[in-house]
């Protein structure tokens, strides 16, 4: 799907938000193949802030997700569901953080 976006030359792409590292690599490949200036013509932001984000060049801007907190909240919610006779839908939000690096 990402390939079809980059093959259309009549539209101007200014950024890509990538939920998977492989999508970031695809975006970077097309960025290079279109001879765009590194991180000046297009911005790429990842999601999950894996350690590899700081090793690659350019370093990947990302959204940091509190995985430990999410696991704790999920376990707590599961225990509540097991103890309760009712299944009530609950919206739970955790705070994320934008980590700006070289890819924007």
Secondary structure, DSSP 8 states (H G I E B T S, - for coil): -HHHHHH-TTS---EEE-SSHHHHHHHHHHHHHTT--TTTT-EEEEES--GGGGTSSS--EEEE--HHHHHHHHHHHHHHHHH-S-----------EEE--TT-
